[in-house]
């Protein structure tokens, strides 16, 4: 009679115990604000290897990095899942318009954890910073109370620049970073502002949305929705400004403001309600003067078309001697 099971060999037991122990160490490391064990091992192997690199840079960006005097090291990533402590407003019992502070705080904390872990990977690679950072939010129904952010970018190192203990994070492309660097600017931090705002449909709003006679046929602004959008955007930009100040930067470049709207429908005593939950996210790179400006010699090309020779000549300073 054949057996459909068999005992694990001694090597299988040891391998399983090793994985369980590594998983426990990784959880403890995450609780302490460090990277998982496997990530630390991978980055150490990457740092010691000089044969290859990985990046999400385009071909043009890669060539510009070489011209500007810095090199890509590896793709780095940080992620975080966060549980929202209170979400009773999804049952239709919130009953007022205003910011959902618990959800805003959870989003801010999750995004900060993701970026901090991305920078930890950059430090292990002895990088000066991370460019082309893309921050993605998990595609979950907000009513589940789960928030997830992932940050992914390319760690870089500049030649002839002393190492740093505080690499920067930036959503600048390779071209944008190159232009800023050659003009004496340096990214300080990835600045962002987040706001989760609940818009409760009061009697007037419900009348506009549900009235099919009389004023229901006229085009009318839903002032409560418009006002809620403006306030949510204002709070997100205000927090972005706070991030710029904390980074001691002079300003922010490449600001993007995105938003998501979730319609929440429910009934109370046979009265239909159509509330909105608005998620505003403002993101940009805070910059300031470079304390160690690069000595990059550049000359703008001066093109001259010689009619006699019927050729285009470069009369920039570097080519005058020719």
C-alpha positions in Angstrom: 0.0 0.0 0.0 1.6 3.3 -1.1 2.0 6.1 1.4 0.9 9.5 0.5 3.1 11.2 3.1 6.6 10.9 4.3 8.6 12.3 7.1 10.8 15.3 6.5 14.4 14.6 6.3 16.8 16.2 8.7 17.9 18.8 6.1 14.3 19.7 5.4 13.7 20.3 9.1 16.8 22.5 9.4 15.8 24.5 6.3 12.3 25.0 7.7 13.6 26.1 11.1 16.1 28.5 9.4 13.2 30.1 7.4 11.0 30.4 10.5 13.9 31.9 12.4 14.7 34.4 9.6 11.0 35.4 9.4 10.9 36.1 13.1 14.1 38.1 12.9 12.7 40.1 10.0 9.5 40.9 12.0 11.6 42.0 14.9 13.7 44.1 12.6 10.7 45.8 11.1 9.3 46.6 14.5 12.6 48.2 15.4 12.6 50.3 12.3 15.1 48.2 10.3 15.0 46.3 7.1 14.1 42.6 6.8 17.0 40.1 7.0 16.7 39.0 3.4 16.8 42.7 2.2 19.9 43.4 4.2 21.6 40.3 2.8 20.6 41.2 -0.8 21.9 44.8 -0.5 25.2 43.7 1.0 25.8 41.4 -1.9 24.8 44.2 -4.3 27.2 46.6 -2.6 30.1 44.2 -2.8 29.5 43.4 -6.5 31.0 45.7 -9.0 30.0 43.8 -12.1 26.5 45.0 -12.6 23.8 47.4 -11.5 20.0 47.6 -11.7 17.9 50.7 -12.3 14.6 52.0 -13.7 16.4 54.7 -15.6 15.7 55.1 -19.3 18.6 54.9 -21.8 18.8 58.7 -22.0 18.8 59.1 -18.3 21.5 56.5 -17.9 23.8 58.3 -20.4 23.1 61.6 -18.6 24.1 60.1 -15.3 27.5 59.2 -16.7 27.9 62.7 -18.2 27.0 64.3 -14.9 29.5 62.2 -13.0 27.3 59.9 -11.0 26.5 56.3 -11.3 23.4 54.2 -10.7 23.8 51.5 -8.0 20.6 49.5 -7.7 16.9 49.7 -7.5 15.8 50.3 -3.9 12.3 49.9 -2.4 10.4 50.5 0.8 6.9 49.4 1.6 4.5 49.5 4.6 1.0 48.2 5.4 -0.9 50.2 8.0 -4.2 49.6 9.8 -6.6 52.4 10.2 -7.8 52.5 13.8 -11.3 53.9 13.2 -13.5 53.7 10.1 -17.0 53.9 11.5 -17.8 56.7 9.0 -18.3 54.1 6.2 -21.4 52.8 7.9 -23.1 56.2 7.3 -23.0 57.3 10.9 -20.3 60.0 10.6 -22.9 62.7 10.0 -20.7 65.7 9.4 -18.2 67.2 6.9 -14.6 67.3 7.9 -11.2 65.6 7.8 -11.0 62.0 8.8 -7.9 62.5 10.9 -7.4 58.8 11.7 -7.2 58.0 8.0 -4.9 61.0 7.2 -2.5 60.0 10.0 -2.4 56.4 8.8 -1.6 57.4 5.2 1.1 59.9 6.4 2.7 57.2 8.6 2.6 54.5 6.0 4.1 56.7 3.3 6.8 57.9 5.7 7.7 54.3 6.7 7.9 53.3 3.0 10.3 56.2 2.2 12.4 55.6 5.3 12.9 52.0 4.4 13.8 53.0 0.8 16.5 55.3 2.3 17.7 52.6 4.6 18.4 50.5 1.5 20.2 53.5 -0.1 22.4 53.8 3.0 23.4 50.2 2.9 24.6 50.7 -0.7 26.6 53.8 0.4 24.5 55.9 -2.0 24.2 59.7 -2.0 20.5 59.6 -2.9 17.6 58.1 -4.7 16.2 59.5 -7.9 13.0 58.7 -9.9 11.2 57.7 -6.8 7.7 56.5 -7.5 5.3 56.2 -4.6 2.2 53.9 -5.2 -0.8 53.4 -3.0 -2.3 50.0 -2.6 -5.5 49.5 -4.6 -7.8 48.6 -1.6 -11.3 49.6 -0.8 -10.8 52.3 1.9 -13.6 50.7 3.9 -11.3 47.8 4.7 -9.2 50.0 6.9 -6.0 48.9 5.3 -3.5 51.4 3.9 -0.4 50.4 1.9 2.3 52.4 0.2 5.3 51.3 -1.8 8.3 53.5 -2.8 10.6 52.5 -5.6 13.6 54.3 -7.1 17.2 54.1 -8.2 20.0 54.7 -5.8 22.9 56.7 -7.1 26.5 57.6 -6.1 28.4 60.7 -7.2 32.1 60.4 -8.0 34.6 62.5 -6.1 31.9 63.4 -3.5 32.4 62.4 0.2 30.0 59.8 1.5 26.9 60.8 3.4 24.9 59.4 6.3 21.7 61.0 5.0 20.9 60.2 1.4 18.1 62.1 -0.2 14.9 60.8 -1.8 13.6 62.5 -4.9 11.0 61.9 -7.6 13.2 63.9 -10.1 14.0 62.1 -13.3 17.7 61.6 -14.3 17.5 64.6 -16.6 16.0 66.9 -13.9 18.5 65.9 -11.3 21.3 66.4 -13.7 20.1 70.0 -14.5 19.7 70.9 -10.9 23.0 69.4 -9.8 25.0 71.3 -12.5 23.3 74.6 -11.4 24.3 74.2 -7.8 21.1 72.8 -6.3 20.6 69.6 -4.2 17.5 67.6 -3.3 16.8 67.7 0.4 13.9 65.3 0.8 10.7 64.0 -0.8 8.0 66.3 0.5 4.4 65.3 0.6 1.0 66.3 2.1 -2.0 64.1 2.5 -5.6 64.8 3.5 -8.6 62.4 3.8 -11.8 64.5 3.8 -15.3 63.4 4.3 -18.2 65.3 2.7 -21.5 64.7 4.3 -24.5 65.3 2.0 -26.8 67.6 4.0 -30.4 68.4 3.2 -29.7 70.9 0.5 -27.3 68.6 -1.3 -29.7 65.7 -1.1 -32.4 67.9 -2.5 -30.3 68.9 -5.5 -29.2 65.3 -6.2 -32.6 63.8 -5.7 -35.1 66.4 -7.0 -36.3 65.4 -10.5 -38.9 68.2 -10.7 -38.6 72.0 -10.6 -35.0 72.9 -9.7 -33.8 69.4 -10.5 -33.8 70.2 -14.2 -31.6 73.3 -13.8 -27.8 73.2 -13.9 -26.6 74.0 -10.4 -23.3 73.8 -8.5 -23.2 71.4 -5.6 -21.5 73.9 -3.3 -20.9 71.5 -0.5 -18.9 69.2 -2.7 -16.9 72.1 -4.2 -16.1 73.5 -0.8 -15.0 70.1 0.5 -12.6 69.7 -2.4 -11.1 73.1 -1.8 -10.6 72.5 1.9 -9.0 69.0 1.3 -6.6 70.4 -1.2 -5.7 73.3 1.1 -4.8 70.9 3.9 -2.7 68.6 1.7 -0.7 71.6 0.3 -0.3 73.0 3.8 1.3 69.8 5.0 3.5 69.7 1.9 4.7 73.2 2.9 5.4 71.9 6.4 7.6 69.1 5.0 9.6 71.7 3.0 10.2 73.7 6.2 11.3 70.6 8.1 13.7 69.8 5.3 15.2 73.3 5.6 14.7 73.7 1.8 14.1 76.8 -0.2 11.3 75.4 -2.2 9.9 72.4 -4.0 9.9 71.4 -7.6 7.9 68.9 -9.7 4.8 69.2 -7.5 2.0 66.8 -8.4 -1.4 66.9 -6.8 -3.5 63.8 -7.2 -6.9 62.9 -5.7 -9.3 60.0 -5.5 -13.0 60.2 -4.8 -15.1 57.4 -3.3 -18.8 57.7 -3.3 -20.5 56.3 -0.2 -24.2 55.5 -0.5 -26.4 54.4 2.3 -29.9 55.0 3.7 -31.2 56.3 7.1 -34.9 56.0 7.8 -35.5 55.4 4.0 -33.6 58.6 3.2 -30.9 58.0 0.6 -27.5 59.6 1.3 -24.6 60.1 -1.2 -21.5 61.2 0.7 -18.0 61.6 -0.7 -14.6 60.6 0.7 -11.9 62.6 -1.0 -8.2 61.6 -0.8 -5.8 64.4 -1.8 -2.0 63.7 -2.1 0.6 66.4 -2.9 4.1 65.3 -3.7 7.3 67.0 -4.8 11.0 67.3 -4.2 12.3 69.8 -1.7 15.5 71.4 -2.8 18.2 73.8 -1.5 21.6 75.1 -2.4 24.3 72.4 -2.7 26.8 72.7 0.1 29.3 70.9 -2.1 28.6 72.3 -5.6 29.8 70.2 -8.5 32.7 71.6 -10.7 31.1 70.8 -14.0 32.4 72.6 -17.0 29.7 73.2 -19.5 29.5 75.4 -22.5 26.4 76.2 -24.4 26.9 75.4 -28.1 27.1 78.3 -30.5 26.1 77.0 -33.9 27.1 78.9 -37.1 26.2 78.0 -40.6 29.0 78.8 -43.0 27.5 79.6 -46.4 30.8 79.4 -48.1 31.7 76.0 -46.8 28.0 74.9 -46.6 28.5 73.4 -43.2 27.3 74.0 -39.7 30.2 74.8 -37.3 30.3 74.9 -33.5 31.8 78.2 -32.3 31.5 77.5 -28.5 34.5 78.2 -26.4 35.7 74.6 -26.3 35.9 74.6 -30.1 37.3 78.1 -30.9 40.9 76.8 -30.8 40.1 74.5 -33.7 
